[in-house]
């Protein structure tokens, strides 16, 4: 089983690794269960990062703007458009 994003292989489970997992997960649901777990991990990471972004920026946004989007993606884009927004790579260590 290979995990790839944008056509690039990121991770491969060996046959032995799959057998070990299948010791606890029925073979019939193995592939769907692996997809479900990956979906959960990435969704959980997004939710945690978004919560930290909101906690940092909501007080600033409330002071600057009278209208705040209720849609999460629109809110994130509004935050990213702020002149003083800096990504992790742009912030000092």
N, C-alpha and C positions, 0 to 999 in steps of 0.2 A: 504494500500500500504506500503510495507516494502522496505527499501533500505538496501542492504547488499553488503559487499565486502569480498571476500575470505571466503564466507560461514558464516560470522558474521553479524548479524543484527545491523545496525547502527542507523536507524531512521525509525519510523513508523508514517504514517499519520492516524489519527483516521477517522472514518466515517464522523464525523462532520467537521473535517478539510478539507476532500475531498469535502464535499458538499459546504463549503465556497468557495473553489477554483473553483469548478464547477459553481458557481454563475457567474464567469467572463470568464470561459473557457468551451467551449462546451464539453459535456460528451464524445462525439465520438472521440475527439482528446486528452482527458485528459492524458492518459498514455503516449502517444508519446510526448506530450508537456512537461510532467514532466521529461522524459528522455532527451529531448532536453535541458531543463533548467539545469539539472545536468551536462550534457556534457559541456555546455557553462561555467558554474561556474568553473569546474575543469580545462578546457582548458585555461580559462582566468587566473586562478591562476598560472598554469604552465608557461604561456607566460610571466607574470609579474616577476616571480621568475627567469626564464631563462634570461630575459633582465637584471636584476640586477646582475646575475652571470657573464654574458658577459661583462657588464660595468666594473665590478671589475677586471676581469681576462684578458681581451683582451690586455691591455697594458703590463701586465706581460708576457703573452704568446708570444706576438710579439717580446719582448726582448730576450726570451729564445729559441724560435724555428723558423726555417725558413719555415716550412710547417704547415699551420693551416687548419684543416678540415672545409669544408663548410657545412657538415651535422651537424645539431644541436645536435643530440645524440652523434655523434663521438666527437664533440667539448666538450660537457659536460663531457664525459668520460675522455678526455685528461686533462681537468681541474681537475677532481677528482683524477687523478693519480699523480698530482704534489705533491712533498714532503711537501710543506707548505700549501696545501689545508686543511682547517678545516671546518667541518659542523657547523651548528648553535649550536649544543650541545657541540661541542669541543671548540668553541670560548669563550673567557672571556665575562662575562656579561656586 
